[in-house]
Amino acid sequence: MKRILPVTILVLLAFAICVAGCISSPSAPDQKSSADTLITQAEKEFQNSNLHAAESLFRLAQQNYTTAGNTASAKAARDQVMKIQMMTFHYPYNRSAMDRQLTETFPDLSAAQQVALLDDPGAVTLKSDGETWYFEDTVSNIVYHNMTIMQKANAGKQYTPFYDELAPLAFAPQRENTARYSNPVTWEGTEEIAIPRDRLPGNGTLKLWVPLPVEYGPQQDVTITTLEPAQYLQTSTVTGTDIGLAYFEIPLAEVRDPFVNITARFLFTEYTQRFTVDPAKVLRYNTSDPEYRKYTAPSANIAITPAMKKKALEIVRNETNPYLQVQKIYRYVSDTLPYSHAPHMQLEATGKPRSEYVLETGIGDCGAQSQYFAALCRAVGIPARVPAGYQMILGPAGTHVWAEYYVEGYGWIPADVTVAEGADWSYNATTAEREQYRDFFSRNLDPYRYVIQKDVDIPLSPEPGADEVVIDRSILQIPVAVCDTCTENPSIMIPEKYWAVSVARA
C-alpha cells in the first residue's frame, strides 16, 4: 500500500533537497555546513512528532556528511534514520488507506461501525506529520479483539488454531504421581541466513548474533551440531547458559560469493510439563536467596512501578498464598486482556517497557502479555521470568513467548496466558471446555517449544555498543545484526527476507 505523504513533508523535502543540492559542486566545508543545517531542522521536526519529515532530513544530512568526508557525523545521521524507521516501520497506513483495507476485509460493516473500529482506543496508531498512521496488523487485531468475528471466521474454516491442536493434551486425564516432566519429544532444528551480497556494502564488518537452544528444566539433551562458516564464528555460548547464541563477525571485503550465508543446526529434547499444586503445601520464600532476589527485581521490560504494584494488589486483594495469588494474576491477564500484535520496534526505540505498554493500553501479544504477567507477579514478591523462543504447535516454527513463576516446594511452573486465550477463539467449545483448557495453561505446558533464553532482558554476548542500533535487545528470536557501513538497518532487512527457521521432530 503506497503511503500518501502529507504536503508538509513534501515542502520540507523540497526545501531540504534545495539546501543540499542547489549550489553547483559545493566544497566539503559547504557540504558540512549544509548537513549541520539539515540536522538542526531534522531534530526540530523530530521534537514536533514529524517523524517522516525528520527521517528525510536526517538521510539528506547523512548524504552531505558522506560527501564532505565526515564519516562519524554521517554514521550518526544514519543511526537517527534507523531509529526513526524503528518507530514508523510498522505503521504503513494513513486513515484513507486503512479505510480502504477495512472495506475490503469487512464489506458488511457500516460506515459508522468502521469509524468506531478505527477510533477505538485499542487501535494501535502513531501520530506523525499531522496524521494518524495505523499499525500494519490493524485488521488482525480487530479480529482478535472481537470474538464474534473470530469465532465466525474459525467456524467457516471448521478449525481453531492452537485450541484444536492443544485441547486433547489439556483434556487428557492426569494420573496420580505423574512426573512433572514427561512424554519427551526430540526436535531437530536448522537456522539459515542467506543475504544477497549486493544488498550489503563492499567493506566494513557485519556482526551477527544468531539464536541457539539452551538446556534447562523441560528442555534437555541440547546438542549444537553445526555453526558455519567456522572462520567467522567468534564465540558461542555453552548450552547451560541463560541465553543461547552464536556470534559471527564477517569482514565484507572478503566475501566474494553471491550470498552471505550462516547456518546453525541443533538437536534437543522437550518435555510436557504437568504440575499438581496443593496450596496448603506451598512453603515460604527464602527472600535472601540470590535467585529469589534476581527474579523479583525489575528489569528493562519487566518494570515494577508504583502503578504496577497498585494493579497487582488490586488483583490479588486479600490473598496471601503465593500460588493462589498467581492464579488470580493469570486469570486477570488471560481473561481480560485481549491478544493484540504489538509494535515492538517502536517500543524498543522509545525505551517503553513492554509490561508498562500492556498496563497502559490493556492489550498485547504473547511477549508483552507475558512480561506484564511477570511484572505483576514480581510486584507482590513472587519470582517470575519469561522464557522466549519458538513454538511448533501449528507445524512450522513460529516465534513465541510465555512465562514461569516459582513456588517454593514445587519449583518453576509454566504459564502461557496467550495460548490460554485460544479457548475464546473456538467456535464450538463448551463453557466447561473453555474453562478446563484455560486452567490447564496456568500450570502446565506442551512440549512444542524451542527455548532460546530463560528470561527476557538478558544481555547479548558480546553486548552491542550502546550507540549501535538494535531492533530488540530484550528477546533473541531472530538474528541481531549490526553493520558499521550499511545504509539500511540489517536487523530489519534480514528477518524480513533472508532468515529461515525449521524445527521438526527428529
Stockholm file with secondary structure:
# STOCKHOLM 1.0

chainA/1-506         MKRILPVTILVLLAFAICVAGCISSPSAPDQKSSADTLITQAEKEFQNSNLHAAESLFRLAQQNYTTAGNTASAKAARDQVMKIQMMTFHYPYNRSAMDRQLTETFPDLSAAQQVALLDDPGAVTLKSDGETWYFEDTVSNIVYHNMTIMQKANAGKQYTPFYDELAPLAFAPQRENTARYSNPVTWEGTEEIAIPRDRLPGNGTLKLWVPLPVEYGPQQDVTITTLEPAQYLQTSTVTGTDIGLAYFEIPLAEVRDPFVNITARFLFTEYTQRFTVDPAKVLRYNTSDPEYRKYTAPSANIAITPAMKKKALEIVRNETNPYLQVQKIYRYVSDTLPYSHAPHMQLEATGKPRSEYVLETGIGDCGAQSQYFAALCRAVGIPARVPAGYQMILGPAGTHVWAEYYVEGYGWIPADVTVAEGADWSYNATTAEREQYRDFFSRNLDPYRYVIQKDVDIPLSPEPGADEVVIDRSILQIPVAVCDTCTENPSIMIPEKYWAVSVARA
#=GR chainA/1-506 SS CCCCCCHHHHHHHHHHHHHHHSSSSCCHHHHHHHHHHHHHHHHHHHHTTCHHHHHHHHHHHHHHHHHHTCHHHHHHHHHHHHHHHHHHTTCCBCHHHHHHHHHHHCTTCCHHHHHHHHHSTTSCEEEETTEEEECTTHHHHHHHHCHHHHHHHHHHHTCCTTHHHHHHHHHSCCCTTCCSEEEEEEEEEEEEEEEEGGGSCSSSEEEEEEECCCCBTTEEEEEEEEEECGGGEEEECCTTSSBCEEEEEEEGGGCCSSEEEEEEEEEEEEEEECCCCCGGGCCCCCTTSHHHHHTTSCCSSSCCCHHHHHHHHHHHTTCCCHHHHHHHHHHHHHHHSCBCCCCHHHHHHHTCCHHHHHHHHSCBCHHHHHHHHHHHHHHTTCCEECCEEEECTTSSCEEEECEEEEETTTEEEEECHHHHTHHHHCSSCCHHHHHHHHHHTTTCBCSCEEEEESSSSCCCSSCCCTTSCCSCSSCCSSCEEEESSCSSCHHHHHHHHSEEEEEEEC
#=GC SS_cons         CCCCCCHHHHHHHHHHHHHHHSSSSCCHHHHHHHHHHHHHHHHHHHHTTCHHHHHHHHHHHHHHHHHHTCHHHHHHHHHHHHHHHHHHTTCCBCHHHHHHHHHHHCTTCCHHHHHHHHHSTTSCEEEETTEEEECTTHHHHHHHHCHHHHHHHHHHHTCCTTHHHHHHHHHSCCCTTCCSEEEEEEEEEEEEEEEEGGGSCSSSEEEEEEECCCCBTTEEEEEEEEEECGGGEEEECCTTSSBCEEEEEEEGGGCCSSEEEEEEEEEEEEEEECCCCCGGGCCCCCTTSHHHHHTTSCCSSSCCCHHHHHHHHHHHTTCCCHHHHHHHHHHHHHHHSCBCCCCHHHHHHHTCCHHHHHHHHSCBCHHHHHHHHHHHHHHTTCCEECCEEEECTTSSCEEEECEEEEETTTEEEEECHHHHTHHHHCSSCCHHHHHHHHHHTTTCBCSCEEEEESSSSCCCSSCCCTTSCCSCSSCCSSCEEEESSCSSCHHHHHHHHSEEEEEEEC
//
